[in-house]
């Protein structure tokens, strides 16, 4: 298990071993969901099937 801290800017650093195992690079986009169990972080993909994902993509790119 890894731990991290919330910065004064509201940023959380994902530990390097986790970033490397998922091949996440700077600029990788994520969906953040607030759940009863805590925060769920999902890598955004163009084929995302979550309704919220589709809604947010439309807001960013209405064309």
CORLIN-V636041 format. One record per residue. N is the residue number from 1. D_LAST is the distance of its C-alpha to the last C-alpha in Angstrom with 1 decimal. Layout:
N_D_LAST, N_D_LAST
This chain:
1_41.7, 2_40.1, 3_39.9, 4_37.8, 5_37.7, 6_35.2, 7_35.3, 8_35.7, 9_32.0, 10_31.0, 11_30.4, 12_31.8, 13_32.8, 14_32.4, 15_35.7, 16_35.8, 17_37.2, 18_34.3, 19_31.7, 20_33.5, 21_34.0, 22_30.2, 23_29.4, 24_27.3, 25_26.7, 26_25.7, 27_22.0, 28_21.8, 29_19.5, 30_21.2, 31_20.8, 32_23.7, 33_25.2, 34_28.3, 35_30.7, 36_34.3, 37_35.6, 38_33.7, 39_30.4, 40_28.5, 41_26.5, 42_24.2, 43_22.5, 44_18.8, 45_17.9, 46_14.8, 47_16.7, 48_17.7, 49_18.8, 50_19.5, 51_17.9, 52_17.6, 53_15.9, 54_13.1, 55_12.9, 56_12.9, 57_10.2, 58_7.8, 59_9.5, 60_9.1, 61_5.5, 62_3.8, 63_0.0
